[in-house]
Amino acid sequence: MGERKVTNKYYPPDFDPSIIPKRDNWRAPGKQIKIRFMLPMSIQCQTCGEYMYRGKKFNARKEDCYGPDGDYLGIRIYRFYIRCMTCCAEVCMRTDPKNSDYVVERGASRNFEPWKQESELNKKIAEIRKEVDDADAMANLESRTKESKKEMEILDALQEIQDLNNR
């Protein structure tokens, strides 16, 4: 039974490792590898109008992007190619590390995502509030005093709870 778990291999005396062919480097420009890819967002095919939803698995081809948009702050950008489920049209998308997202380049369009618009709207509102607070010194002082008063009330309530628990 011990012969099943042999970890060493027999190499004949006339074995020459230089005869073994080298594997191609897939990172060379223009080289692609096949991967199993899950859609990160819902898209609609521009050819047939088929909806492909987030989480759908595809066999995809992956390649590195080269040129000026090949990386962002040292993070490599990848391009993925998939085919539509019904019409077999090619859809191309790439990573977008700047926004922690993906960008559909061709073959499909991204569906509307309300939570993304909501987060952008919240960012804009926060920027506007910050500009208003910076412009008006009295309003800025009042908001800071309100925040400190609220913080003191929270600390007092926390102290009361701790005192009750210590009894």
GIKADA-V538307 format. One record per residue. N is the residue number from 1. RES is the residue in three letters. PHI is phi in whole degrees, -180 to 180 (* if undefined). OMEGA is omega in degrees with one decimal (none if undefined). NEAR is the number of other C-alpha atoms within 8 Angstrom. Layout:
BEGIN
n->[N & N]
res->[RES & RES]
phi->[PHI & PHI]
omega->[OMEGA & OMEGA]
near->[NEAR & NEAR]
END
This chain:
BEGIN
n->[1 & 2 & 3 & 4 & 5 & 6 & 7 & 8 & 9 & 10 & 11 & 12 & 13 & 14 & 15 & 16 & 17 & 18 & 19 & 20 & 21 & 22 & 23 & 24 & 25 & 26 & 27 & 28 & 29 & 30 & 31 & 32 & 33 & 34 & 35 & 36 & 37 & 38 & 39 & 40 & 41 & 42 & 43 & 44 & 45 & 46 & 47 & 48 & 49 & 50 & 51 & 52 & 53 & 54 & 55 & 56 & 57 & 58 & 59 & 60 & 61 & 62 & 63 & 64 & 65 & 66 & 67 & 68 & 69 & 70 & 71 & 72 & 73 & 74 & 75 & 76 & 77 & 78 & 79 & 80 & 81 & 82 & 83 & 84 & 85 & 86 & 87 & 88 & 89 & 90 & 91 & 92 & 93 & 94 & 95 & 96 & 97 & 98 & 99 & 100 & 101 & 102 & 103 & 104 & 105 & 106 & 107 & 108 & 109 & 110 & 111 & 112 & 113 & 114 & 115 & 116 & 117 & 118 & 119 & 120 & 121 & 122 & 123 & 124 & 125 & 126 & 127 & 128 & 129 & 130 & 131 & 132 & 133 & 134 & 135 & 136 & 137 & 138 & 139 & 140 & 141 & 142 & 143 & 144 & 145 & 146 & 147 & 148 & 149 & 150 & 151 & 152 & 153 & 154 & 155 & 156 & 157 & 158 & 159 & 160 & 161 & 162 & 163 & 164 & 165 & 166 & 167]
res->[MET & GLY & GLU & ARG & LYS & VAL & THR & ASN & LYS & TYR & TYR & PRO & PRO & ASP & PHE & ASP & PRO & SER & ILE & ILE & PRO & LYS & ARG & ASP & ASN & TRP & ARG & ALA & PRO & GLY & LYS & GLN & ILE & LYS & ILE & ARG & PHE & MET & LEU & PRO & MET & SER & ILE & GLN & CYS & GLN & THR & CYS & GLY & GLU & TYR & MET & TYR & ARG & GLY & LYS & LYS & PHE & ASN & ALA & ARG & LYS & GLU & ASP & CYS & TYR & GLY & PRO & ASP & GLY & ASP & TYR & LEU & GLY & ILE & ARG & ILE & TYR & ARG & PHE & TYR & ILE & ARG & CYS & MET & THR & CYS & CYS & ALA & GLU & VAL & CYS & MET & ARG & THR & ASP & PRO & LYS & ASN & SER & ASP & TYR & VAL & VAL & GLU & ARG & GLY & ALA & SER & ARG & ASN & PHE & GLU & PRO & TRP & LYS & GLN & GLU & SER & GLU & LEU & ASN & LYS & LYS & ILE & ALA & GLU & ILE & ARG & LYS & GLU & VAL & ASP & ASP & ALA & ASP & ALA & MET & ALA & ASN & LEU & GLU & SER & ARG & THR & LYS & GLU & SER & LYS & LYS & GLU & MET & GLU & ILE & LEU & ASP & ALA & LEU & GLN & GLU & ILE & GLN & ASP & LEU & ASN & ASN & ARG]
phi->[* & -68 & -70 & -74 & -108 & -72 & -102 & -95 & -113 & -89 & -112 & -67 & -65 & -94 & -71 & -124 & -68 & -71 & -77 & -66 & -70 & -80 & -79 & -72 & -84 & -73 & -81 & -63 & -56 & 88 & -85 & -130 & -121 & -93 & -134 & -99 & -123 & -112 & -61 & -85 & -154 & -81 & -134 & -126 & -65 & -81 & -83 & -112 & 84 & -70 & -88 & -119 & -93 & -59 & 96 & -70 & -94 & -135 & -84 & -127 & -107 & -122 & -143 & -81 & -86 & -122 & 102 & -65 & -101 & -80 & -152 & -131 & 52 & 85 & -93 & -70 & -105 & -112 & -119 & -120 & -120 & -128 & -117 & -62 & -69 & -99 & -106 & 62 & -73 & -84 & -117 & -118 & -142 & -137 & -77 & -132 & -66 & -63 & -107 & 52 & -152 & -121 & -122 & -83 & -87 & -157 & 92 & -156 & -128 & -79 & -76 & -68 & -124 & -64 & -67 & -71 & -66 & -65 & -67 & -65 & -65 & -63 & -64 & -64 & -64 & -63 & -65 & -64 & -62 & -65 & -62 & -64 & -64 & -69 & -73 & -107 & -67 & -66 & -65 & -64 & -65 & -63 & -66 & -67 & -67 & -62 & -64 & -68 & -63 & -63 & -64 & -65 & -62 & -64 & -64 & -63 & -64 & -65 & -64 & -64 & -63 & -65 & -64 & -65 & -72 & -76 & -71]
omega->[-178.4 & -177.5 & 179.0 & -171.7 & -179.1 & -179.2 & 179.4 & -177.9 & 178.6 & 174.2 & -179.7 & -177.3 & -179.8 & -179.2 & 178.6 & -177.0 & -179.7 & 179.7 & -178.1 & -178.3 & 178.6 & 176.6 & 177.8 & 175.8 & -176.8 & -179.9 & 177.2 & -178.3 & 178.8 & -179.7 & 179.3 & 173.8 & 178.8 & 179.3 & 171.7 & -169.8 & 177.3 & -177.0 & -179.6 & -179.9 & 178.2 & 179.1 & 177.0 & 179.8 & 179.7 & -178.8 & -174.6 & 179.1 & -179.9 & 176.0 & 174.6 & -169.8 & 178.8 & 178.6 & 177.6 & -177.4 & 179.8 & 164.0 & -173.8 & 171.4 & -176.9 & 175.5 & 174.9 & 172.7 & 178.2 & 179.7 & -176.2 & 179.1 & -177.9 & 176.0 & 179.5 & -178.8 & 178.3 & 178.3 & -177.7 & 178.9 & -179.1 & 175.7 & -178.1 & 177.2 & 175.6 & 177.7 & 176.8 & -176.6 & -174.7 & -173.4 & 179.0 & 174.4 & -176.8 & 177.2 & -177.3 & 176.2 & 179.5 & 179.6 & 178.3 & -176.1 & 179.3 & -178.8 & -176.4 & -173.0 & 175.2 & 178.4 & 176.2 & -176.1 & -179.1 & 175.2 & -178.6 & 174.6 & -177.7 & 178.9 & 178.8 & 179.0 & -173.0 & -178.6 & 178.1 & 178.7 & 179.7 & 179.8 & 176.5 & 179.1 & 177.7 & 177.3 & 179.7 & 179.2 & 178.5 & 178.0 & -180.0 & 178.5 & 179.9 & 178.1 & 179.8 & 179.6 & 179.0 & -178.0 & -176.5 & -176.4 & -179.8 & 179.1 & 177.9 & 178.9 & 179.0 & -179.5 & 177.9 & 178.5 & 176.4 & 179.8 & -179.7 & 177.4 & 178.3 & 179.0 & 178.2 & 178.0 & 178.7 & 179.3 & 177.3 & 178.9 & 178.1 & 178.5 & 178.0 & 178.5 & 179.1 & 177.6 & 177.8 & 179.9 & -179.6 & -179.2 & none]
near->[3 & 5 & 5 & 5 & 5 & 7 & 4 & 4 & 5 & 4 & 5 & 5 & 4 & 4 & 6 & 6 & 5 & 5 & 5 & 6 & 5 & 4 & 4 & 4 & 6 & 7 & 8 & 6 & 6 & 5 & 9 & 10 & 8 & 8 & 8 & 8 & 8 & 9 & 11 & 7 & 9 & 11 & 12 & 12 & 15 & 8 & 8 & 7 & 7 & 9 & 8 & 9 & 9 & 10 & 8 & 8 & 8 & 10 & 9 & 12 & 11 & 12 & 12 & 12 & 11 & 8 & 5 & 5 & 8 & 10 & 11 & 10 & 4 & 5 & 7 & 9 & 14 & 10 & 12 & 11 & 11 & 11 & 10 & 11 & 6 & 6 & 7 & 7 & 9 & 9 & 14 & 13 & 12 & 12 & 11 & 10 & 9 & 6 & 5 & 7 & 8 & 9 & 8 & 12 & 9 & 8 & 12 & 13 & 10 & 9 & 8 & 4 & 6 & 6 & 6 & 7 & 8 & 8 & 8 & 8 & 8 & 8 & 8 & 8 & 8 & 8 & 8 & 8 & 8 & 8 & 8 & 8 & 10 & 8 & 6 & 8 & 8 & 6 & 8 & 10 & 8 & 8 & 8 & 8 & 8 & 8 & 8 & 8 & 8 & 8 & 8 & 8 & 8 & 8 & 8 & 8 & 8 & 8 & 8 & 8 & 8 & 8 & 8 & 7 & 6 & 5 & 4]
END
